[in-house]
């Protein structure tokens, strides 16, 4: 009797984990919308650009020609292209190969693309992607971090959205556009995208550093929200990296545009955490 009871108990606990695992993954949006995405025959790849004008102060992201980031910040719909047939299937395979990053859970998303996966006329999935910061949106759970590096599989997925050639071309176009403005005072509106010892703001097709900000103000700005839009007024400057070789191993800064101690004005702030709280209250 005791032997039968022990055997039954062993089988119960031995078989329970797989059953629970299957039930859990059956309802897991990451598994459903990425790993188990059905066959597709068309993928729309849409470029998104943050709305960085004075209009950003009060514009409704639900307006025609715009899409809403997860925190309701407005993005303009840019050029799009369609992948069909074998190209669509190959891209969907890269999508299914993505893995969830369990070590990071940053909910802030600054998307650069929207993707729509189709099977016939049916949309299987619509998602926003931050290609360089490796984040996507999924139904039911919102922003998800995915694993990535300079190796496959993420690099192949990234290279479809941002080919190295086009990335370098945009950088060169931005340089040619901004060089005539170096040494002149100007005002521009940009979006904070990085913040370490200096602020880095996205402006047009490129990025500009903001240096000389005291630590208290820097901490205030980087903690405002996921989308913090700044109006920057100052003299544009350019740092040219040296091409000369040195025997010493030192970390050299790449060439970049920057403002030193400019006037800063917060134009708009959106925060996915505050947006989530508002949704819970309704």
N, C-alpha and C positions, 0 to 999 in steps of 0.2 A: 504493500500500500504506500509506504513511504517512498519507495523507488519510483512508483508511478507518479506520485505527487511532485517529486523532485524533477522528473523528466518533463512533466507538463509545465512546471514553473520555468524550467530552462528554455523550453521551446517558446513559451510566451514572451520572455524577455529577449530571446534571440530574434524572433520575428517582428517584434514591436518597432524597433528603430527604422527598418526599411519602410514599414507601413506609414509611420509618422512622416518619414522623409518624403514619400511620394505625395502625401496629402499636403505637406507644407509647400512643396515645389509646384504642385498643381495650381495653387493660388498665388504663387510668387510672380509679380509683374515682370521682374527681370528675366525670369525663365520664359514666361509667356511671350513677351514682346521682343526679346533679344535672342535667347538661345533657341526658342521654338517658334520663331517667326515663320509663318507659312510661306510657301513659294510665292515669289513676286514676278511680275513681268514688266514693271515700270517703277522707276524711282525718280522723284523730282528733287533736285538739289537747288535750294534757294539761298541766295546770299542775303544776310541781314546786316544792317548798319544802324548803330544807335542814333537816335534823333538828337543831335548836338547843336541846337540853336536856342535862341531866346524863347522859342515856342515850347521848348521842353519843360518850361516852368509849369504849364497847366494843360498840355495837350492830353487828350484821352487816347490811350493806345488801341481802343476798339474802333477808331476811325478807319475809313477805307484807306488802303495802302500801307497800313501799319499792322504789326503784330505785337503782342504783349509778352515780355519776358515773364518768368514766374512771379516776380514781384510787381508786375504791371508797369514796368518801364517801357516806353515806346521804342520800337525798332522799325525802320523803314525797310520795305521789301525791295531788295535789289535784283540784279540779274539772276535768271534761273536757267537750268538745263535739265534735260530729261535723259535718263539712262534707260535703255530698253533692251529687250532680248537678253543676249548673253552678258552684256555690260551690267544690266540690272541684277541678273542672277549672281554675277561675280561680286558685285558690291554688297548684295544681301548676305553672301557667304562671309564677307569680311565683317559685317555687322554681327552675325551670329557667333563669330569667333571672339567677340569682346568678352572680357571677364570683369566682374565687379571688384572694385577696390575696397576691401573691407577695412583698410587702415585709415581711410579718409572719409569724412562725411560733411564736407563743406557744401552748404545749400545755396551759396551765391553762384549765379550763373550769368555770364556775359556772353550770350550766344553770337556766333558768327554765321551759322547756317541753320536752316530748317530743312528737315527731310520728310518726304511723304512716300511711303511704300504702298504700291497698288497691286491688286490682283484683279485684272479687268478694270471695271469702273469702281470697284470697292477699295476704299482706303483702309489698309490694314493697320497702319500706324503713322502718326504725325508727331515728330519730335524736334526739339531744338538741341543744337550741339555747340559746345565750346571746344573747338578742335584742339587748340594748344594746351588748354587747361584740363582736357580729358573729362568732360562732364556731358551728360545727356539728360533729357527729361523723358519720363515715362508716365503713362496714365496711372492714376491711383497713388503713386508714391512721389511724384515730382522729380527733383534733381537727384541724379545718381552719379557717383564717381566711378570711373572705369580705369582699369589698370592700363598702363602704357609706358613705353620707353622708345628708344631709337631702334629697337628691333621689332620683328614681327610678333604678334599680328597687328598691334595698334598702328605702327608706322605705315603699313600698307593702307589701312583705313584712312589715316590722316593725309597721306599723300594724294589720295583721290580728291579730297576736299581742298587741300592746300598744297598743290605741287610745289616742289622747291623752286622751279623756274619762275612760276607766277609770283611766289613770295618775294624772291629777289627783285623781280621786275617792279613790284609795288614799292619796295624800299627805294629803288632808284628813282622812280617817279616822284615819290615823296621828297627825296633829297633835291631833285631838280626844281620842284615847286617851292620849297622853303628857303633854299640858299639865297635868292635875291632879297629875302626879308631879314637876313642876319645883320645885326647891328642897328636895327630899327625897332622903335617901340611899337607894340601892337597888342591887341586884345584877341583872345580866342576862347572858345568854349570846348572843353575836353572832359573825358570821363576817366576817373582814377581807375587804373588797371593793375598797378603794382605800388607797393609802398614798403621800402626798407629804410636805408639811410636817406633816400630821396624819394619824392613822389614821382610816379610815371603816369602820364595821362595819354589816352588815346585821342588822336586828332586826325581826322581824315584817314588816309591810308597808312599813317605812321604813328610814332610815339615821341613824346617830348618829356624830358626830365624837368622837375621843378626842385631846385636846390635852395639851401639857405633858409629852410623853414624850421623854426625852433621846435624842440621836441614836444612841447605841450600842444602846440597847434597841429603838429604832425599826427600825434596820437588822437587828437580830436577828429581830424579829417578821416583817418583810416577806420575809425570806429563808428562812423555815421551810418553806413549801410552798404548794401551790395552795389548799388548804382549811385555814385556821388558825382554829380556834374559840377565842374568848377569853371568860373570865368577867370582867366589868368591875364593880367595886364603887366607887361614889362618889356625889356629889351631882349629879343631873341638872340641867342648865341649858339656857336657851333664848336664842338670839340672834335678835332681830327686826330684819329689814332695814328701813332707813329709806325712806319713800316720798317724802321731800322731794327736789326737784330741785336740782342744783348746776351752776354754770357750769363747774366743773373736770371734766375727763375723768379719772375714777378708777374702778378696778375695785372694786365693792362686793360683799361676801359676801351670798349669799341667806340667808333665814331658815333656821335649823337648830337641832337639839338637839345638846348636847355634854356631855362629861365633861372636867373639867380636872384632870390629875394624879391619876387614879383608881388603885386597885389593879388589877393585871392578872394573870390566871392563865391559862396555856395549857391548854385542856381537851382538844383533839385536833388533830392535824396529819396531813394526807394530802398527798402530793406525787406527781404523775403520773410524775415522773422516777424516783423510788424504786420506784413500782409497776412501771414498765417493766423496771427492773433485776431485780426479783424474778421477773417472768415469764420473763426470759431465762435465769435460773438453773435454773428448773424443767424 
